[in-house]
Protein backbone atom coordinates (compact mmCIF):
# COMPACT_ATOMS: atom_id res chain seq x y z
CA UNK A 1 0.00 0.00 0.00
CA UNK A 2 1.40 3.40 -1.04
CA UNK A 3 1.70 6.44 1.23
CA UNK A 4 -1.30 8.15 -0.41
CA UNK A 5 -3.64 5.20 0.30
CA UNK A 6 -2.29 4.91 3.83
CA UNK A 7 -2.94 8.61 4.47
CA UNK A 8 -6.48 8.33 3.05
CA UNK A 9 -7.12 5.40 5.40
CA UNK A 10 -5.88 7.39 8.43
CA UNK A 11 -7.97 10.43 7.39
CA UNK A 12 -11.12 8.28 7.21
CA UNK A 13 -10.41 6.83 10.66
CA UNK A 14 -9.97 10.32 12.13
CA UNK A 15 -13.21 11.53 10.50
CA UNK A 16 -15.11 8.55 11.98
CA UNK A 17 -13.68 9.33 15.44
CA UNK A 18 -14.86 12.94 15.19
CA UNK A 19 -18.32 11.83 14.00
CA UNK A 20 -18.61 9.38 16.92
CA UNK A 21 -17.22 12.03 19.32
CA UNK A 22 -14.76 9.44 20.57
CA UNK A 23 -11.09 10.21 19.87
CA UNK A 24 -9.72 7.10 21.53
CA UNK A 25 -6.67 5.95 19.57
CA UNK A 26 -6.34 9.31 17.78
CA UNK A 27 -2.99 10.00 19.46
CA UNK A 28 -1.43 6.86 17.94
CA UNK A 29 -2.68 7.80 14.47
CA UNK A 30 -1.32 11.35 14.80
CA UNK A 31 2.06 10.03 15.96
CA UNK A 32 2.17 7.69 12.95
CA UNK A 33 1.71 10.72 10.64
CA UNK A 34 5.04 12.17 11.79
CA UNK A 35 6.84 9.31 10.02
CA UNK A 36 5.53 10.30 6.56
CA UNK A 37 7.48 12.53 4.19
CA UNK A 38 4.68 14.96 3.40
CA UNK A 39 4.36 16.82 0.10
CA UNK A 40 1.87 19.39 -1.20
CA UNK A 41 0.43 16.81 -3.60
CA UNK A 42 -0.19 14.32 -0.78
CA UNK A 43 -1.87 16.99 1.36
CA UNK A 44 -4.17 18.00 -1.49
CA UNK A 45 -5.13 14.51 -2.69
CA UNK A 46 -5.57 12.81 0.70
CA UNK A 47 -7.11 15.79 2.61
CA UNK A 48 -5.30 14.58 5.70
CA UNK A 49 -4.88 18.18 6.87
CA UNK A 50 -8.66 18.68 7.04
CA UNK A 51 -9.10 15.52 9.12
CA UNK A 52 -6.32 16.47 11.57
CA UNK A 53 -7.75 19.99 11.94
CA UNK A 54 -11.24 18.65 12.73
CA UNK A 55 -9.70 16.42 15.44
CA UNK A 56 -7.94 19.49 16.88
CA UNK A 57 -11.24 21.41 17.04
CA UNK A 58 -13.48 18.71 18.53
CA UNK A 59 -11.11 16.78 20.82
CA UNK A 60 -10.93 17.58 24.55
CA UNK A 61 -7.68 15.64 25.20
CA UNK A 62 -4.85 18.19 25.54
CA UNK A 63 -2.16 15.76 24.33
CA UNK A 64 -4.10 14.95 21.14
CA UNK A 65 -4.76 18.66 20.48
CA UNK A 66 -1.07 19.52 20.99
CA UNK A 67 0.03 16.75 18.61
CA UNK A 68 -2.48 17.90 15.96
CA UNK A 69 -1.29 21.51 16.28
CA UNK A 70 2.35 20.48 15.74
CA UNK A 71 1.45 18.54 12.58
CA UNK A 72 -0.62 21.42 11.14
CA UNK A 73 2.17 23.89 11.93
CA UNK A 74 4.77 21.77 10.14
CA UNK A 75 2.53 21.33 7.08
CA UNK A 76 1.86 25.07 6.93
CA UNK A 77 5.61 25.70 6.90
CA UNK A 78 5.96 23.22 4.05
CA UNK A 79 3.24 25.03 2.10
CA UNK A 80 4.80 28.45 2.70
CA UNK A 81 8.29 27.28 1.70
CA UNK A 82 7.04 25.78 -1.58
CA UNK A 83 5.05 28.90 -2.51
CA UNK A 84 8.00 31.22 -1.82
CA UNK A 85 10.26 28.92 -3.84
CA UNK A 86 7.88 29.07 -6.81
CA UNK A 87 7.69 32.86 -6.61
CA UNK A 88 11.47 33.18 -6.55
CA UNK A 89 11.84 30.83 -9.52
CA UNK A 90 9.24 32.73 -11.54
CA UNK A 91 10.89 36.08 -10.69
CA UNK A 92 14.29 34.69 -11.73
CA UNK A 93 12.91 33.44 -15.06
CA UNK A 94 11.34 36.82 -15.78
CA UNK A 95 14.60 38.66 -15.07
CA UNK A 96 16.55 36.30 -17.33
CA UNK A 97 14.07 36.84 -20.17
CA UNK A 98 14.33 40.60 -19.79
CA UNK A 99 18.14 40.47 -19.88
CA UNK A 100 18.10 38.32 -23.02
CA UNK A 101 15.64 40.66 -24.75
CA UNK A 102 17.73 43.73 -23.92
CA UNK A 103 21.02 42.11 -25.00
CA UNK A 104 19.53 40.91 -28.31
CA UNK A 105 17.79 44.17 -29.21
CA UNK A 106 19.57 47.11 -27.54
CA UNK A 107 18.17 49.72 -29.90
CA UNK A 108 14.63 48.40 -29.49
CA UNK A 109 15.05 48.40 -25.71
CA UNK A 110 16.09 52.05 -25.75
CA UNK A 111 13.17 52.98 -28.00
CA UNK A 112 10.78 51.08 -25.75
CA UNK A 113 12.08 52.85 -22.62
CA UNK A 114 11.70 56.25 -24.31
CA UNK A 115 8.16 55.44 -25.41
CA UNK A 116 7.17 54.29 -21.92
CA UNK A 117 8.65 57.44 -20.36
CA UNK A 118 6.67 59.63 -22.78
CA UNK A 119 3.50 57.65 -22.05
CA UNK A 120 4.00 58.12 -18.29
CA UNK A 121 4.38 61.88 -18.75
CA UNK A 122 1.20 62.07 -20.83
CA UNK A 123 -0.73 60.00 -18.27
CA UNK A 124 0.52 62.24 -15.45
CA UNK A 125 -0.65 65.36 -17.34
CA UNK A 126 -4.05 63.76 -17.99
CA UNK A 127 -4.44 62.86 -14.30
CA UNK A 128 -3.66 66.40 -13.20
CA UNK A 129 -6.10 67.84 -15.73
CA UNK A 130 -8.87 65.44 -14.67
CA UNK A 131 -8.22 66.19 -10.98
CA UNK A 132 -8.45 69.94 -11.63
CA UNK A 133 -11.68 69.52 -13.60
CA UNK A 134 -13.13 67.28 -10.88
CA UNK A 135 -12.39 69.74 -8.08
CA UNK A 136 -13.82 72.63 -10.11
CA UNK A 137 -17.05 70.71 -10.81
CA UNK A 138 -17.39 69.80 -7.11
CA UNK A 139 -16.95 73.41 -6.03
CA UNK A 140 -19.38 74.67 -8.70
CA UNK A 141 -22.05 72.03 -7.93
CA UNK A 142 -22.25 72.85 -4.19
CA UNK A 143 -25.70 73.86 -2.91
CA UNK A 144 -26.71 77.57 -3.23
CA UNK A 145 -27.73 77.69 0.44
CA UNK A 146 -24.20 76.83 1.54
CA UNK A 147 -22.81 79.45 -0.83
CA UNK A 148 -25.16 82.13 0.53
CA UNK A 149 -24.36 81.30 4.15
CA UNK A 150 -20.64 81.34 3.36
CA UNK A 151 -20.95 84.70 1.62
CA UNK A 152 -22.89 86.19 4.54
CA UNK A 153 -20.38 84.92 7.09
CA UNK A 154 -17.33 86.03 5.12
CA UNK A 155 -18.72 89.11 3.37
CA UNK A 156 -16.00 91.33 4.82
CA UNK A 157 -13.17 88.88 4.06
CA UNK A 158 -14.36 87.25 0.84
CA UNK A 159 -11.47 85.91 -1.24
CA UNK A 160 -11.66 83.73 -4.36
CA UNK A 161 -10.28 80.25 -3.67
CA UNK A 162 -8.45 78.23 -6.28
CA UNK A 163 -9.75 74.65 -6.85
CA UNK A 164 -7.59 72.04 -5.13
CA UNK A 165 -6.92 68.45 -6.05
CA UNK A 166 -8.90 65.98 -3.90
CA UNK A 167 -6.86 64.34 -1.15
CA UNK A 168 -7.45 61.16 0.84
CA UNK A 169 -9.43 61.75 4.07
CA UNK A 170 -7.37 61.91 7.27
CA UNK A 171 -8.75 60.30 10.43
CA UNK A 172 -7.61 61.94 13.68
CA UNK A 173 -7.95 60.19 17.07
CA UNK A 174 -10.38 61.46 19.73
CA UNK A 175 -9.21 64.82 21.07
CA UNK A 176 -7.63 65.03 24.52
CA UNK A 177 -8.61 68.01 26.72
CA UNK A 178 -5.68 67.82 29.15
CA UNK A 179 -3.39 70.77 29.74
CA UNK A 180 -0.19 70.47 27.64
CA UNK A 181 2.02 70.16 30.74
CA UNK A 182 0.26 66.89 31.73
CA UNK A 183 0.39 65.23 28.30
CA UNK A 184 2.67 62.17 28.14
CA UNK A 185 2.76 61.76 24.36
CA UNK A 186 1.04 58.38 24.68
CA UNK A 187 -2.65 58.42 23.65
CA UNK A 188 -3.63 55.56 26.01
CA UNK A 189 -1.97 57.14 29.05
CA UNK A 190 -3.39 60.58 28.23
CA UNK A 191 -6.91 59.12 27.99
CA UNK A 192 -6.47 57.35 31.36
CA UNK A 193 -5.35 60.62 33.00
CA UNK A 194 -8.35 62.39 31.47
CA UNK A 195 -10.80 59.76 32.83
CA UNK A 196 -9.17 59.85 36.30
CA UNK A 197 -9.55 63.66 36.26
CA UNK A 198 -13.26 63.30 35.42
CA UNK A 199 -13.68 60.81 38.29
CA UNK A 200 -12.06 63.22 40.77
CA UNK A 201 -14.38 66.02 39.57
CA UNK A 202 -17.47 63.85 40.10
CA UNK A 203 -19.44 65.89 42.69
CA UNK A 204 -17.60 69.26 42.76
CA UNK A 205 -15.75 68.20 45.94
CA UNK A 206 -12.49 69.41 44.40
CA UNK A 207 -13.71 73.04 44.63
CA UNK A 208 -14.02 72.70 48.41
CA UNK A 209 -10.39 71.55 48.71
CA UNK A 210 -9.02 73.77 45.87
CA UNK A 211 -7.26 70.80 44.27
CA UNK A 212 -5.71 70.63 40.79
CA UNK A 213 -7.46 67.43 39.64
CA UNK A 214 -5.37 67.10 36.46
CA UNK A 215 -2.13 67.16 38.45
CA UNK A 216 -3.46 64.65 40.99
CA UNK A 217 -4.75 62.33 38.22
CA UNK A 218 -1.37 62.54 36.49
CA UNK A 219 0.40 61.52 39.72
CA UNK A 220 -2.01 58.60 40.32
CA UNK A 221 -1.53 57.33 36.75
CA UNK A 222 2.25 57.64 37.07
CA UNK A 223 2.22 55.46 40.20
CA UNK A 224 -0.09 52.89 38.56
CA UNK A 225 2.16 52.56 35.50
CA UNK A 226 4.38 49.46 35.68
CA UNK A 227 6.58 50.12 32.64
CA UNK A 228 4.11 48.78 30.03
CA UNK A 229 0.53 49.37 28.85
CA UNK A 230 -0.59 45.79 29.49
CA UNK A 231 -4.02 44.60 30.65
CA UNK A 232 -2.91 44.80 34.31
CA UNK A 233 -2.29 48.54 33.93
CA UNK A 234 -5.66 49.14 32.24
CA UNK A 235 -7.57 47.08 34.82
CA UNK A 236 -5.95 49.00 37.68
CA UNK A 237 -6.92 52.32 36.07
CA UNK A 238 -10.53 51.12 35.52
CA UNK A 239 -10.75 49.96 39.15
CA UNK A 240 -9.67 53.39 40.48
CA UNK A 241 -12.08 55.23 38.17
CA UNK A 242 -15.08 53.07 39.16
CA UNK A 243 -14.34 53.40 42.90
CA UNK A 244 -13.79 57.17 42.71
CA UNK A 245 -17.06 57.57 40.76
CA UNK A 246 -19.06 55.30 43.10
CA UNK A 247 -21.92 57.43 44.56
CA UNK A 248 -22.16 55.05 47.54
CA UNK A 249 -18.49 55.62 48.40
CA UNK A 250 -17.95 59.42 48.43
CA UNK A 251 -15.55 59.13 51.36
CA UNK A 252 -12.82 57.63 49.17
CA UNK A 253 -12.91 60.52 46.69
CA UNK A 254 -12.93 63.13 49.49
CA UNK A 255 -9.99 61.46 51.24
CA UNK A 256 -7.99 61.53 48.00
CA UNK A 257 -8.86 65.18 47.32
CA UNK A 258 -8.04 66.38 50.84
CA UNK A 259 -4.72 64.51 50.84
CA UNK A 260 -5.57 61.90 53.50
CA UNK A 261 -4.92 59.24 50.83
CA UNK A 262 -1.87 60.10 48.73
CA UNK A 263 -1.72 59.33 44.96
CA UNK A 264 0.97 56.70 45.57
CA UNK A 265 -1.29 54.95 48.12
CA UNK A 266 -4.47 54.83 46.02
CA UNK A 267 -2.38 53.47 43.13
CA UNK A 268 -1.46 50.46 45.35
CA UNK A 269 -4.80 49.93 47.12
CA UNK A 270 -6.76 46.74 46.48
CA UNK A 271 -10.50 46.58 45.71
CA UNK A 272 -11.20 45.53 49.32
CA UNK A 273 -9.29 48.52 50.70
CA UNK A 274 -11.10 50.99 48.40
CA UNK A 275 -14.56 49.58 49.19
CA UNK A 276 -17.09 51.52 51.28
CA UNK A 277 -17.81 50.62 54.93
CA UNK A 278 -21.21 49.20 53.97
CA UNK A 279 -19.69 46.90 51.34
CA UNK A 280 -16.94 45.80 53.74
CA UNK A 281 -19.50 44.81 56.39
CA UNK A 282 -21.53 42.88 53.80
CA UNK A 283 -18.43 41.05 52.55
CA UNK A 284 -17.34 40.24 56.10
CA UNK A 285 -20.79 38.84 56.97
CA UNK A 286 -20.83 36.69 53.83
CA UNK A 287 -17.31 35.41 54.57
CA UNK A 288 -18.22 34.47 58.15
CA UNK A 289 -21.37 32.71 56.94
CA UNK A 290 -19.38 30.72 54.36
CA UNK A 291 -16.77 29.77 56.97
CA UNK A 292 -19.46 28.53 59.35
CA UNK A 293 -21.10 26.44 56.63
CA UNK A 294 -17.94 24.85 55.23
CA UNK A 295 -16.14 24.27 58.51
CA UNK A 296 -19.05 22.22 59.89
CA UNK A 297 -17.86 18.71 60.78
CA UNK A 298 -19.23 16.13 58.38
CA UNK A 299 -18.91 13.17 60.79
CA UNK A 300 -20.60 14.90 63.74
CA UNK A 301 -24.04 15.08 62.11
CA UNK A 302 -27.09 12.85 62.29
CA UNK A 303 -28.15 10.82 59.26
CA UNK A 304 -31.82 11.32 58.34
CA UNK A 305 -34.30 11.02 55.49
CA UNK A 306 -36.47 13.93 56.62
CA UNK A 307 -34.76 16.41 54.26
CA UNK A 308 -34.80 16.20 50.47
CA UNK A 309 -31.83 17.53 48.50
CA UNK A 310 -32.86 20.24 46.04
CA UNK A 311 -30.05 19.23 43.70
CA UNK A 312 -30.28 15.44 43.31
CA UNK A 313 -33.79 15.05 44.88
CA UNK A 314 -32.60 12.26 47.23
CA UNK A 315 -33.23 11.98 50.97
CA UNK A 316 -29.91 10.58 52.19
CA UNK A 317 -28.80 13.56 54.32
CA UNK A 318 -26.84 14.44 57.45
CA UNK A 319 -27.82 17.43 59.62
CA UNK A 320 -26.29 19.47 62.45
CA UNK A 321 -27.94 22.07 64.66
CA UNK A 322 -25.84 25.10 65.64
CA UNK A 323 -26.72 28.15 67.77
CA UNK A 324 -25.84 30.98 65.37
CA UNK A 325 -28.10 33.66 66.88
CA UNK A 326 -29.06 34.66 70.42
CA UNK A 327 -29.92 31.99 73.00
CA UNK A 328 -33.67 32.68 73.02
CA UNK A 329 -33.96 32.13 69.26
CA UNK A 330 -34.22 28.70 67.58
CA UNK A 331 -31.08 26.91 66.40
CA UNK A 332 -30.00 26.86 62.76
CA UNK A 333 -30.02 23.43 61.07
CA UNK A 334 -27.20 22.78 58.58
CA UNK A 335 -27.94 19.92 56.16
CA UNK A 336 -25.44 17.99 54.00
CA UNK A 337 -26.52 15.67 51.17
CA UNK A 338 -24.53 12.43 51.39
CA UNK A 339 -25.16 11.69 47.70
CA UNK A 340 -23.99 14.83 45.86
CA UNK A 341 -22.37 16.93 48.63
CA UNK A 342 -24.89 19.79 48.40
CA UNK A 343 -25.16 21.93 51.56
CA UNK A 344 -28.01 24.17 52.76
CA UNK A 345 -29.40 25.52 55.99
CA UNK A 346 -32.84 25.54 57.56
CA UNK A 347 -33.62 28.35 60.00
C-alpha positions in Angstrom: 0.0 0.0 0.0 1.4 3.4 -1.0 1.7 6.4 1.2 -1.3 8.2 -0.4 -3.6 5.2 0.3 -2.3 4.9 3.8 -2.9 8.6 4.5 -6.5 8.3 3.1 -7.1 5.4 5.4 -5.9 7.4 8.4 -8.0 10.4 7.4 -11.1 8.3 7.2 -10.4 6.8 10.7 -10.0 10.3 12.1 -13.2 11.5 10.5 -15.1 8.6 12.0 -13.7 9.3 15.4 -14.9 12.9 15.2 -18.3 11.8 14.0 -18.6 9.4 16.9 -17.2 12.0 19.3 -14.8 9.4 20.6 -11.1 10.2 19.9 -9.7 7.1 21.5 -6.7 6.0 19.6 -6.3 9.3 17.8 -3.0 10.0 19.5 -1.4 6.9 17.9 -2.7 7.8 14.5 -1.3 11.3 14.8 2.1 10.0 16.0 2.2 7.7 13.0 1.7 10.7 10.6 5.0 12.2 11.8 6.8 9.3 10.0 5.5 10.3 6.6 7.5 12.5 4.2 4.7 15.0 3.4 4.4 16.8 0.1 1.9 19.4 -1.2 0.4 16.8 -3.6 -0.2 14.3 -0.8 -1.9 17.0 1.4 -4.2 18.0 -1.5 -5.1 14.5 -2.7 -5.6 12.8 0.7 -7.1 15.8 2.6 -5.3 14.6 5.7 -4.9 18.2 6.9 -8.7 18.7 7.0 -9.1 15.5 9.1 -6.3 16.5 11.6 -7.7 20.0 11.9 -11.2 18.6 12.7 -9.7 16.4 15.4 -7.9 19.5 16.9 -11.2 21.4 17.0 -13.5 18.7 18.5 -11.1 16.8 20.8 -10.9 17.6 24.6 -7.7 15.6 25.2 -4.8 18.2 25.5 -2.2 15.8 24.3 -4.1 15.0 21.1 -4.8 18.7 20.5 -1.1 19.5 21.0 0.0 16.7 18.6 -2.5 17.9 16.0 -1.3 21.5 16.3 2.4 20.5 15.7 1.5 18.5 12.6 -0.6 21.4 11.1 2.2 23.9 11.9 4.8 21.8 10.1 2.5 21.3 7.1 1.9 25.1 6.9 5.6 25.7 6.9 6.0 23.2 4.0 3.2 25.0 2.1 4.8 28.5 2.7 8.3 27.3 1.7 7.0 25.8 -1.6 5.0 28.9 -2.5 8.0 31.2 -1.8 10.3 28.9 -3.8 7.9 29.1 -6.8 7.7 32.9 -6.6 11.5 33.2 -6.5 11.8 30.8 -9.5 9.2 32.7 -11.5 10.9 36.1 -10.7 14.3 34.7 -11.7 12.9 33.4 -15.1 11.3 36.8 -15.8 14.6 38.7 -15.1 16.6 36.3 -17.3 14.1 36.8 -20.2 14.3 40.6 -19.8 18.1 40.5 -19.9 18.1 38.3 -23.0 15.6 40.7 -24.7 17.7 43.7 -23.9 21.0 42.1 -25.0 19.5 40.9 -28.3 17.8 44.2 -29.2 19.6 47.1 -27.5 18.2 49.7 -29.9 14.6 48.4 -29.5 15.1 48.4 -25.7 16.1 52.1 -25.8 13.2 53.0 -28.0 10.8 51.1 -25.7 12.1 52.8 -22.6 11.7 56.3 -24.3 8.2 55.4 -25.4 7.2 54.3 -21.9 8.6 57.4 -20.4 6.7 59.6 -22.8 3.5 57.6 -22.0 4.0 58.1 -18.3 4.4 61.9 -18.8 1.2 62.1 -20.8 -0.7 60.0 -18.3 0.5 62.2 -15.4 -0.7 65.4 -17.3 -4.1 63.8 -18.0 -4.4 62.9 -14.3 -3.7 66.4 -13.2 -6.1 67.8 -15.7 -8.9 65.4 -14.7 -8.2 66.2 -11.0 -8.5 69.9 -11.6 -11.7 69.5 -13.6 -13.1 67.3 -10.9 -12.4 69.7 -8.1 -13.8 72.6 -10.1 -17.0 70.7 -10.8 -17.4 69.8 -7.1 -17.0 73.4 -6.0 -19.4 74.7 -8.7 -22.1 72.0 -7.9 -22.2 72.8 -4.2 -25.7 73.9 -2.9 -26.7 77.6 -3.2 -27.7 77.7 0.4 -24.2 76.8 1.5 -22.8 79.4 -0.8 -25.2 82.1 0.5 -24.4 81.3 4.2 -20.6 81.3 3.4 -20.9 84.7 1.6 -22.9 86.2 4.5 -20.4 84.9 7.1 -17.3 86.0 5.1 -18.7 89.1 3.4 -16.0 91.3 4.8 -13.2 88.9 4.1 -14.4 87.2 0.8 -11.5 85.9 -1.2 -11.7 83.7 -4.4 -10.3 80.3 -3.7 -8.5 78.2 -6.3 -9.7 74.7 -6.9 -7.6 72.0 -5.1 -6.9 68.4 -6.0 -8.9 66.0 -3.9 -6.9 64.3 -1.2 -7.4 61.2 0.8 -9.4 61.7 4.1 -7.4 61.9 7.3 -8.8 60.3 10.4 -7.6 61.9 13.7 -7.9 60.2 17.1 -10.4 61.5 19.7 -9.2 64.8 21.1 -7.6 65.0 24.5 -8.6 68.0 26.7 -5.7 67.8 29.2 -3.4 70.8 29.7 -0.2 70.5 27.6 2.0 70.2 30.7 0.3 66.9 31.7 0.4 65.2 28.3 2.7 62.2 28.1 2.8 61.8 24.4 1.0 58.4 24.7 -2.6 58.4 23.6 -3.6 55.6 26.0 -2.0 57.1 29.1 -3.4 60.6 28.2 -6.9 59.1 28.0 -6.5 57.4 31.4 -5.3 60.6 33.0 -8.4 62.4 31.5 -10.8 59.8 32.8 -9.2 59.9 36.3 -9.6 63.7 36.3 -13.3 63.3 35.4 -13.7 60.8 38.3 -12.1 63.2 40.8 -14.4 66.0 39.6 -17.5 63.8 40.1 -19.4 65.9 42.7 -17.6 69.3 42.8 -15.7 68.2 45.9 -12.5 69.4 44.4 -13.7 73.0 44.6 -14.0 72.7 48.4 -10.4 71.6 48.7 -9.0 73.8 45.9 -7.3 70.8 44.3 -5.7 70.6 40.8 -7.5 67.4 39.6 -5.4 67.1 36.5 -2.1 67.2 38.5 -3.5 64.6 41.0 -4.8 62.3 38.2 -1.4 62.5 36.5 0.4 61.5 39.7 -2.0 58.6 40.3 -1.5 57.3 36.7 2.2 57.6 37.1 2.2 55.5 40.2 -0.1 52.9 38.6 2.2 52.6 35.5 4.4 49.5 35.7 6.6 50.1 32.6 4.1 48.8 30.0 0.5 49.4 28.9 -0.6 45.8 29.5 -4.0 44.6 30.7 -2.9 44.8 34.3 -2.3 48.5 33.9 -5.7 49.1 32.2 -7.6 47.1 34.8 -6.0 49.0 37.7 -6.9 52.3 36.1 -10.5 51.1 35.5 -10.8 50.0 39.2 -9.7 53.4 40.5 -12.1 55.2 38.2 -15.1 53.1 39.2 -14.3 53.4 42.9 -13.8 57.2 42.7 -17.1 57.6 40.8 -19.1 55.3 43.1 -21.9 57.4 44.6 -22.2 55.0 47.5 -18.5 55.6 48.4 -17.9 59.4 48.4 -15.5 59.1 51.4 -12.8 57.6 49.2 -12.9 60.5 46.7 -12.9 63.1 49.5 -10.0 61.5 51.2 -8.0 61.5 48.0 -8.9 65.2 47.3 -8.0 66.4 50.8 -4.7 64.5 50.8 -5.6 61.9 53.5 -4.9 59.2 50.8 -1.9 60.1 48.7 -1.7 59.3 45.0 1.0 56.7 45.6 -1.3 55.0 48.1 -4.5 54.8 46.0 -2.4 53.5 43.1 -1.5 50.5 45.4 -4.8 49.9 47.1 -6.8 46.7 46.5 -10.5 46.6 45.7 -11.2 45.5 49.3 -9.3 48.5 50.7 -11.1 51.0 48.4 -14.6 49.6 49.2 -17.1 51.5 51.3 -17.8 50.6 54.9 -21.2 49.2 54.0 -19.7 46.9 51.3 -16.9 45.8 53.7 -19.5 44.8 56.4 -21.5 42.9 53.8 -18.4 41.0 52.5 -17.3 40.2 56.1 -20.8 38.8 57.0 -20.8 36.7 53.8 -17.3 35.4 54.6 -18.2 34.5 58.1 -21.4 32.7 56.9 -19.4 30.7 54.4 -16.8 29.8 57.0 -19.5 28.5 59.4 -21.1 26.4 56.6 -17.9 24.9 55.2 -16.1 24.3 58.5 -19.1 22.2 59.9 -17.9 18.7 60.8 -19.2 16.1 58.4 -18.9 13.2 60.8 -20.6 14.9 63.7 -24.0 15.1 62.1 -27.1 12.8 62.3 -28.2 10.8 59.3 -31.8 11.3 58.3 -34.3 11.0 55.5 -36.5 13.9 56.6 -34.8 16.4 54.3 -34.8 16.2 50.5 -31.8 17.5 48.5 -32.9 20.2 46.0 -30.1 19.2 43.7 -30.3 15.4 43.3 -33.8 15.0 44.9 -32.6 12.3 47.2 -33.2 12.0 51.0 -29.9 10.6 52.2 -28.8 13.6 54.3 -26.8 14.4 57.4 -27.8 17.4 59.6 -26.3 19.5 62.5 -27.9 22.1 64.7 -25.8 25.1 65.6 -26.7 28.1 67.8 -25.8 31.0 65.4 -28.1 33.7 66.9 -29.1 34.7 70.4 -29.9 32.0 73.0 -33.7 32.7 73.0 -34.0 32.1 69.3 -34.2 28.7 67.6 -31.1 26.9 66.4 -30.0 26.9 62.8 -30.0 23.4 61.1 -27.2 22.8 58.6 -27.9 19.9 56.2 -25.4 18.0 54.0 -26.5 15.7 51.2 -24.5 12.4 51.4 -25.2 11.7 47.7 -24.0 14.8 45.9 -22.4 16.9 48.6 -24.9 19.8 48.4 -25.2 21.9 51.6 -28.0 24.2 52.8 -29.4 25.5 56.0 -32.8 25.5 57.6 -33.6 28.4 60.0 
